[in-house]
Amino acid sequence: MGGHINGETTAMENFAQLGIPELGGDLTRAAPEACPSPYGVSMEKCPPLIAADKMSTERLQRFLTHMTQGLTAYSAVALECSRIYADGDDKATRGLEVIRRPPGGLPEIAPELRPGGR
């Protein structure tokens, strides 16, 4: 078969229960359409500043969207792996119990070891 896998199901389940951060607040804003000229920004520098703000806002929003989607998917994978590990452990345990407990039981002393033999 090959390989050895040692997964910690509790850690998998704990990770999946952390939850996905809610996005909101200033991250949901649209970049402004005009420069705040009272703060000393000249009108000639305003269009590039607005364009840069829009681009960086959209990129940040896209990154955070992808990050939350990835965390959601990874949480689902962690829960499924935990379930698979638990199922595998249960099946392996039942398989070993059958081997350890043969039908009909075992004699306390092997017949060939009794005085006079069998």
VMD Tcl script that builds the backbone (N, CA, C; Angstrom):
set m [mol new atoms 354]
animate dup $m
set s [atomselect $m all]
$s set {name element resname resid chain x y z} {
  {N N MET 1 A 0.827 -1.178 0.000}
  {CA C MET 1 A 0.000 0.000 0.000}
  {C C MET 1 A 0.877 1.250 0.000}
  {N N GLY 2 A 1.617 1.478 1.024}
  {CA C GLY 2 A 2.537 2.603 1.067}
  {C C GLY 2 A 2.077 3.710 1.995}
  {N N GLY 3 A 3.018 4.519 2.377}
  {CA C GLY 3 A 2.785 5.749 3.125}
  {C C GLY 3 A 2.074 5.593 4.454}
  {N N HIS 4 A 2.238 6.608 5.260}
  {CA C HIS 4 A 1.602 6.672 6.566}
  {C C HIS 4 A 0.988 8.057 6.693}
  {N N ILE 5 A -0.267 8.091 7.055}
  {CA C ILE 5 A -0.949 9.373 7.233}
  {C C ILE 5 A -1.371 9.471 8.683}
  {N N ASN 6 A -1.022 10.561 9.307}
  {CA C ASN 6 A -1.367 10.769 10.704}
  {C C ASN 6 A -2.088 12.111 10.811}
  {N N GLY 7 A -3.401 12.090 10.681}
  {CA C GLY 7 A -4.176 13.318 10.738}
  {C C GLY 7 A -4.773 13.526 12.112}
  {N N GLU 8 A -4.812 14.769 12.547}
  {CA C GLU 8 A -5.419 15.105 13.828}
  {C C GLU 8 A -6.835 15.614 13.572}
  {N N THR 9 A -7.803 14.747 13.774}
  {CA C THR 9 A -9.180 15.096 13.435}
  {C C THR 9 A -9.700 16.267 14.266}
  {N N THR 10 A -9.287 16.360 15.512}
  {CA C THR 10 A -9.744 17.470 16.347}
  {C C THR 10 A -9.249 18.799 15.780}
  {N N ALA 11 A -7.997 18.833 15.341}
  {CA C ALA 11 A -7.463 20.063 14.750}
  {C C ALA 11 A -8.207 20.407 13.460}
  {N N MET 12 A -8.544 19.384 12.669}
  {CA C MET 12 A -9.302 19.626 11.432}
  {C C MET 12 A -10.660 20.232 11.743}
  {N N GLU 13 A -11.340 19.654 12.724}
  {CA C GLU 13 A -12.666 20.144 13.093}
  {C C GLU 13 A -12.588 21.539 13.694}
  {N N ASN 14 A -11.586 21.788 14.524}
  {CA C ASN 14 A -11.426 23.117 15.119}
  {C C ASN 14 A -11.185 24.172 14.053}
  {N N PHE 15 A -10.358 23.847 13.062}
  {CA C PHE 15 A -10.102 24.794 11.981}
  {C C PHE 15 A -11.401 25.119 11.250}
  {N N ALA 16 A -12.164 24.094 10.939}
  {CA C ALA 16 A -13.401 24.304 10.179}
  {C C ALA 16 A -14.415 25.127 10.962}
  {N N GLN 17 A -14.345 25.093 12.290}
  {CA C GLN 17 A -15.292 25.833 13.124}
  {C C GLN 17 A -14.891 27.288 13.352}
  {N N LEU 18 A -13.696 27.664 12.899}
  {CA C LEU 18 A -13.245 29.044 13.111}
  {C C LEU 18 A -14.169 30.055 12.439}
  {N N GLY 19 A -14.723 29.671 11.324}
  {CA C GLY 19 A -15.625 30.568 10.605}
  {C C GLY 19 A -14.869 31.450 9.631}
  {N N ILE 20 A -15.616 32.043 8.760}
  {CA C ILE 20 A -15.065 32.911 7.732}
  {C C ILE 20 A -15.295 34.352 8.169}
  {N N PRO 21 A -14.259 35.180 8.118}
  {CA C PRO 21 A -14.443 36.574 8.545}
  {C C PRO 21 A -15.477 37.286 7.672}
  {N N GLU 22 A -16.293 38.090 8.318}
  {CA C GLU 22 A -17.282 38.868 7.569}
  {C C GLU 22 A -16.608 40.094 6.980}
  {N N LEU 23 A -16.908 40.345 5.744}
  {CA C LEU 23 A -16.352 41.510 5.072}
  {C C LEU 23 A -17.377 42.636 5.154}
  {N N GLY 24 A -16.896 43.790 5.445}
  {CA C GLY 24 A -17.810 44.923 5.540}
  {C C GLY 24 A -17.038 46.181 5.861}
  {N N GLY 25 A -17.742 47.129 6.415}
  {CA C GLY 25 A -17.115 48.387 6.786}
  {C C GLY 25 A -16.588 49.136 5.579}
  {N N ASP 26 A -15.433 49.711 5.729}
  {CA C ASP 26 A -14.841 50.529 4.668}
  {C C ASP 26 A -14.474 49.706 3.439}
  {N N LEU 27 A -14.403 48.388 3.582}
  {CA C LEU 27 A -14.053 47.536 2.446}
  {C C LEU 27 A -15.150 47.475 1.398}
  {N N THR 28 A -16.360 47.857 1.778}
  {CA C THR 28 A -17.471 47.785 0.830}
  {C C THR 28 A -17.658 49.087 0.061}
  {N N ARG 29 A -16.868 50.056 0.353}
  {CA C ARG 29 A -17.060 51.363 -0.285}
  {C C ARG 29 A -16.621 51.341 -1.746}
  {N N ALA 30 A -17.177 52.253 -2.489}
  {CA C ALA 30 A -16.696 52.499 -3.850}
  {C C ALA 30 A -15.675 53.620 -3.756}
  {N N ALA 31 A -14.686 53.571 -4.586}
  {CA C ALA 31 A -13.690 54.642 -4.583}
  {C C ALA 31 A -14.383 55.956 -4.959}
  {N N PRO 32 A -13.977 57.060 -4.336}
  {CA C PRO 32 A -14.628 58.345 -4.625}
  {C C PRO 32 A -14.397 58.788 -6.072}
  {N N GLU 33 A -15.337 59.544 -6.570}
  {CA C GLU 33 A -15.252 60.042 -7.943}
  {C C GLU 33 A -14.550 61.393 -8.026}
  {N N ALA 34 A -14.326 62.021 -6.900}
  {CA C ALA 34 A -13.693 63.347 -6.920}
  {C C ALA 34 A -12.648 63.431 -5.824}
  {N N CYS 35 A -11.674 64.267 -6.057}
  {CA C CYS 35 A -10.609 64.449 -5.055}
  {C C CYS 35 A -11.065 65.429 -3.990}
  {N N PRO 36 A -10.626 65.212 -2.789}
  {CA C PRO 36 A -10.945 66.166 -1.719}
  {C C PRO 36 A -10.029 67.389 -1.825}
  {N N SER 37 A -10.358 68.301 -2.706}
  {CA C SER 37 A -9.481 69.450 -2.957}
  {C C SER 37 A -9.199 70.297 -1.722}
  {N N PRO 38 A -10.070 70.320 -0.698}
  {CA C PRO 38 A -9.720 71.100 0.492}
  {C C PRO 38 A -8.452 70.612 1.195}
  {N N TYR 39 A -8.000 69.397 0.865}
  {CA C TYR 39 A -6.815 68.845 1.523}
  {C C TYR 39 A -5.545 69.124 0.745}
  {N N GLY 40 A -5.606 69.981 -0.220}
  {CA C GLY 40 A -4.402 70.399 -0.906}
  {C C GLY 40 A -4.023 69.599 -2.128}
  {N N VAL 41 A -4.903 68.759 -2.655}
  {CA C VAL 41 A -4.597 68.004 -3.856}
  {C C VAL 41 A -4.969 68.868 -5.050}
  {N N SER 42 A -4.016 69.070 -5.934}
  {CA C SER 42 A -4.314 69.909 -7.094}
  {C C SER 42 A -5.207 69.144 -8.057}
  {N N MET 43 A -6.025 69.839 -8.803}
  {CA C MET 43 A -6.963 69.214 -9.730}
  {C C MET 43 A -6.244 68.444 -10.835}
  {N N GLU 44 A -5.054 68.873 -11.224}
  {CA C GLU 44 A -4.327 68.159 -12.285}
  {C C GLU 44 A -3.866 66.775 -11.833}
  {N N LYS 45 A -3.681 66.573 -10.523}
  {CA C LYS 45 A -3.251 65.271 -9.998}
  {C C LYS 45 A -4.447 64.412 -9.584}
  {N N CYS 46 A -5.624 64.972 -9.672}
  {CA C CYS 46 A -6.812 64.267 -9.187}
  {C C CYS 46 A -7.168 63.025 -10.017}
  {N N PRO 47 A -7.263 63.085 -11.340}
  {CA C PRO 47 A -7.656 61.877 -12.091}
  {C C PRO 47 A -6.743 60.672 -11.852}
  {N N PRO 48 A -5.424 60.815 -11.847}
  {CA C PRO 48 A -4.601 59.633 -11.566}
  {C C PRO 48 A -4.805 59.102 -10.137}
  {N N LEU 49 A -5.050 60.006 -9.212}
  {CA C LEU 49 A -5.285 59.601 -7.825}
  {C C LEU 49 A -6.592 58.822 -7.704}
  {N N ILE 50 A -7.641 59.307 -8.378}
  {CA C ILE 50 A -8.924 58.602 -8.367}
  {C C ILE 50 A -8.765 57.232 -9.023}
  {N N ALA 51 A -8.072 57.172 -10.152}
  {CA C ALA 51 A -7.868 55.904 -10.862}
  {C C ALA 51 A -7.102 54.913 -9.991}
  {N N ALA 52 A -6.063 55.382 -9.304}
  {CA C ALA 52 A -5.271 54.502 -8.431}
  {C C ALA 52 A -6.104 54.012 -7.253}
  {N N ASP 53 A -6.930 54.894 -6.691}
  {CA C ASP 53 A -7.782 54.507 -5.571}
  {C C ASP 53 A -8.796 53.461 -6.014}
  {N N LYS 54 A -9.418 53.666 -7.176}
  {CA C LYS 54 A -10.380 52.697 -7.703}
  {C C LYS 54 A -9.716 51.343 -7.936}
  {N N MET 55 A -8.557 51.367 -8.582}
  {CA C MET 55 A -7.866 50.124 -8.903}
  {C C MET 55 A -7.468 49.374 -7.629}
  {N N SER 56 A -6.906 50.092 -6.661}
  {CA C SER 56 A -6.470 49.407 -5.438}
  {C C SER 56 A -7.660 48.914 -4.625}
  {N N THR 57 A -8.748 49.668 -4.610}
  {CA C THR 57 A -9.948 49.234 -3.888}
  {C C THR 57 A -10.506 47.967 -4.513}
  {N N GLU 58 A -10.623 47.946 -5.838}
  {CA C GLU 58 A -11.161 46.768 -6.522}
  {C C GLU 58 A -10.249 45.553 -6.358}
  {N N ARG 59 A -8.953 45.770 -6.405}
  {CA C ARG 59 A -8.024 44.641 -6.222}
  {C C ARG 59 A -8.104 44.075 -4.817}
  {N N LEU 60 A -8.205 44.951 -3.835}
  {CA C LEU 60 A -8.332 44.494 -2.450}
  {C C LEU 60 A -9.643 43.731 -2.262}
  {N N GLN 61 A -10.728 44.260 -2.829}
  {CA C GLN 61 A -12.010 43.572 -2.722}
  {C C GLN 61 A -11.957 42.208 -3.416}
  {N N ARG 62 A -11.314 42.117 -4.565}
  {CA C ARG 62 A -11.186 40.854 -5.287}
  {C C ARG 62 A -10.350 39.858 -4.465}
  {N N PHE 63 A -9.226 40.330 -3.911}
  {CA C PHE 63 A -8.369 39.461 -3.098}
  {C C PHE 63 A -9.143 38.919 -1.892}
  {N N LEU 64 A -9.860 39.792 -1.190}
  {CA C LEU 64 A -10.594 39.359 -0.002}
  {C C LEU 64 A -11.728 38.398 -0.363}
  {N N THR 65 A -12.356 38.622 -1.513}
  {CA C THR 65 A -13.388 37.699 -1.977}
  {C C THR 65 A -12.789 36.320 -2.222}
  {N N HIS 66 A -11.673 36.276 -2.935}
  {CA C HIS 66 A -11.016 34.992 -3.223}
  {C C HIS 66 A -10.529 34.322 -1.939}
  {N N MET 67 A -10.029 35.113 -1.008}
  {CA C MET 67 A -9.546 34.557 0.258}
  {C C MET 67 A -10.688 33.905 1.027}
  {N N THR 68 A -11.833 34.580 1.129}
  {CA C THR 68 A -12.950 33.995 1.873}
  {C C THR 68 A -13.503 32.771 1.156}
  {N N GLN 69 A -13.521 32.792 -0.171}
  {CA C GLN 69 A -13.953 31.609 -0.915}
  {C C GLN 69 A -13.001 30.437 -0.670}
  {N N GLY 70 A -11.707 30.715 -0.638}
  {CA C GLY 70 A -10.718 29.670 -0.378}
  {C C GLY 70 A -10.847 29.110 1.028}
  {N N LEU 71 A -11.044 29.981 2.019}
  {CA C LEU 71 A -11.213 29.516 3.399}
  {C C LEU 71 A -12.475 28.673 3.538}
  {N N THR 72 A -13.532 29.058 2.850}
  {CA C THR 72 A -14.768 28.279 2.889}
  {C C THR 72 A -14.529 26.880 2.322}
  {N N ALA 73 A -13.860 26.825 1.181}
  {CA C ALA 73 A -13.573 25.530 0.555}
  {C C ALA 73 A -12.642 24.695 1.433}
  {N N TYR 74 A -11.606 25.305 1.999}
  {CA C TYR 74 A -10.656 24.567 2.828}
  {C C TYR 74 A -11.333 24.039 4.090}
  {N N SER 75 A -12.253 24.816 4.659}
  {CA C SER 75 A -12.996 24.355 5.839}
  {C C SER 75 A -13.821 23.116 5.509}
  {N N ALA 76 A -14.448 23.124 4.341}
  {CA C ALA 76 A -15.238 21.965 3.915}
  {C C ALA 76 A -14.338 20.743 3.728}
  {N N VAL 77 A -13.156 20.944 3.154}
  {CA C VAL 77 A -12.210 19.842 2.961}
  {C C VAL 77 A -11.757 19.298 4.325}
  {N N ALA 78 A -11.470 20.188 5.265}
  {CA C ALA 78 A -11.021 19.756 6.595}
  {C C ALA 78 A -12.092 18.918 7.293}
  {N N LEU 79 A -13.353 19.349 7.207}
  {CA C LEU 79 A -14.431 18.572 7.825}
  {C C LEU 79 A -14.589 17.210 7.160}
  {N N GLU 80 A -14.516 17.181 5.844}
  {CA C GLU 80 A -14.657 15.909 5.129}
  {C C GLU 80 A -13.497 14.973 5.467}
  {N N CYS 81 A -12.280 15.498 5.535}
  {CA C CYS 81 A -11.123 14.668 5.897}
  {C C CYS 81 A -11.273 14.114 7.308}
  {N N SER 82 A -11.753 14.928 8.212}
  {CA C SER 82 A -11.969 14.469 9.585}
  {C C SER 82 A -12.964 13.316 9.608}
  {N N ARG 83 A -14.054 13.445 8.844}
  {CA C ARG 83 A -15.057 12.390 8.776}
  {C C ARG 83 A -14.453 11.111 8.177}
  {N N ILE 84 A -13.651 11.268 7.127}
  {CA C ILE 84 A -13.028 10.110 6.478}
  {C C ILE 84 A -12.076 9.402 7.442}
  {N N TYR 85 A -11.268 10.176 8.179}
  {CA C TYR 85 A -10.365 9.578 9.174}
  {C C TYR 85 A -11.158 8.794 10.213}
  {N N ALA 86 A -12.226 9.408 10.727}
  {CA C ALA 86 A -13.022 8.743 11.765}
  {C C ALA 86 A -13.655 7.468 11.216}
  {N N ASP 87 A -14.206 7.542 10.005}
  {CA C ASP 87 A -14.789 6.347 9.394}
  {C C ASP 87 A -13.739 5.263 9.201}
  {N N GLY 88 A -12.560 5.647 8.740}
  {CA C GLY 88 A -11.476 4.686 8.533}
  {C C GLY 88 A -11.043 4.039 9.831}
  {N N ASP 89 A -10.936 4.849 10.893}
  {CA C ASP 89 A -10.563 4.301 12.198}
  {C C ASP 89 A -11.603 3.292 12.680}
  {N N ASP 90 A -12.879 3.646 12.520}
  {CA C ASP 90 A -13.947 2.743 12.957}
  {C C ASP 90 A -13.906 1.432 12.181}
  {N N LYS 91 A -13.744 1.520 10.870}
  {CA C LYS 91 A -13.699 0.303 10.039}
  {C C LYS 91 A -12.487 -0.553 10.401}
  {N N ALA 92 A -11.337 0.091 10.598}
  {CA C ALA 92 A -10.130 -0.656 10.958}
  {C C ALA 92 A -10.295 -1.326 12.319}
  {N N THR 93 A -10.879 -0.612 13.254}
  {CA C THR 93 A -11.087 -1.180 14.592}
  {C C THR 93 A -12.014 -2.386 14.528}
  {N N ARG 94 A -13.122 -2.253 13.792}
  {CA C ARG 94 A -14.040 -3.394 13.663}
  {C C ARG 94 A -13.347 -4.573 12.990}
  {N N GLY 95 A -12.518 -4.299 11.999}
  {CA C GLY 95 A -11.785 -5.371 11.320}
  {C C GLY 95 A -10.843 -6.091 12.254}
  {N N LEU 96 A -10.144 -5.352 13.109}
  {CA C LEU 96 A -9.221 -5.974 14.067}
  {C C LEU 96 A -9.963 -6.736 15.150}
  {N N GLU 97 A -11.108 -6.237 15.581}
  {CA C GLU 97 A -11.873 -6.933 16.608}
  {C C GLU 97 A -12.348 -8.297 16.110}
  {N N VAL 98 A -12.706 -8.380 14.848}
  {CA C VAL 98 A -13.132 -9.660 14.271}
  {C C VAL 98 A -11.970 -10.645 14.286}
  {N N ILE 99 A -10.785 -10.157 13.972}
  {CA C ILE 99 A -9.599 -11.022 13.968}
  {C C ILE 99 A -9.273 -11.473 15.386}
  {N N ARG 100 A -9.379 -10.607 16.359}
  {CA C ARG 100 A -9.034 -10.947 17.730}
  {C C ARG 100 A -10.066 -11.854 18.383}
  {N N ARG 101 A -11.277 -11.847 17.901}
  {CA C ARG 101 A -12.336 -12.642 18.517}
  {C C ARG 101 A -12.880 -13.657 17.506}
  {N N PRO 102 A -12.145 -14.741 17.321}
  {CA C PRO 102 A -12.630 -15.739 16.369}
  {C C PRO 102 A -13.901 -16.396 16.885}
  {N N PRO 103 A -14.746 -16.806 15.958}
  {CA C PRO 103 A -15.988 -17.463 16.391}
  {C C PRO 103 A -15.677 -18.734 17.188}
  {N N GLY 104 A -16.456 -18.959 18.208}
  {CA C GLY 104 A -16.286 -20.167 19.010}
  {C C GLY 104 A -15.304 -19.988 20.161}
  {N N GLY 105 A -14.587 -18.933 20.211}
  {CA C GLY 105 A -13.658 -18.682 21.291}
  {C C GLY 105 A -12.401 -19.530 21.235}
  {N N LEU 106 A -11.551 -19.349 22.206}
  {CA C LEU 106 A -10.286 -20.083 22.291}
  {C C LEU 106 A -10.241 -20.843 23.614}
  {N N PRO 107 A -9.590 -22.018 23.633}
  {CA C PRO 107 A -9.488 -22.750 24.903}
  {C C PRO 107 A -8.528 -22.024 25.839}
  {N N GLU 108 A -8.763 -22.196 27.114}
  {CA C GLU 108 A -7.878 -21.604 28.115}
  {C C GLU 108 A -6.493 -22.219 28.040}
  {N N ILE 109 A -6.431 -23.527 27.797}
  {CA C ILE 109 A -5.153 -24.241 27.647}
  {C C ILE 109 A -5.261 -25.059 26.382}
  {N N ALA 110 A -4.215 -24.964 25.569}
  {CA C ALA 110 A -4.215 -25.716 24.314}
  {C C ALA 110 A -4.295 -27.207 24.636}
  {N N PRO 111 A -5.123 -27.940 23.900}
  {CA C PRO 111 A -5.302 -29.358 24.190}
  {C C PRO 111 A -3.988 -30.118 24.167}
  {N N GLU 112 A -3.074 -29.794 23.290}
  {CA C GLU 112 A -1.794 -30.524 23.224}
  {C C GLU 112 A -0.918 -30.283 24.451}
  {N N LEU 113 A -1.248 -29.285 25.259}
  {CA C LEU 113 A -0.468 -29.025 26.462}
  {C C LEU 113 A -1.058 -29.680 27.706}
  {N N ARG 114 A -2.193 -30.233 27.589}
  {CA C ARG 114 A -2.824 -30.908 28.745}
  {C C ARG 114 A -2.110 -32.231 29.000}
  {N N PRO 115 A -2.077 -32.656 30.258}
  {CA C PRO 115 A -1.459 -33.948 30.556}
  {C C PRO 115 A -2.118 -35.064 29.756}
  {N N GLY 116 A -1.346 -35.870 29.155}
  {CA C GLY 116 A -1.844 -36.968 28.344}
  {C C GLY 116 A -2.185 -36.541 26.932}
  {N N GLY 117 A -1.960 -35.254 26.634}
  {CA C GLY 117 A -2.240 -34.784 25.279}
  {C C GLY 117 A -3.714 -34.652 25.008}
  {N N ARG 118 A -4.098 -34.290 23.971}
  {CA C ARG 118 A -5.453 -34.056 23.481}
  {C C ARG 118 A -6.440 -34.761 24.288}
}
mol reanalyze $m
mol bondsrecalc $m
mol representation Tube
mol addrep $m
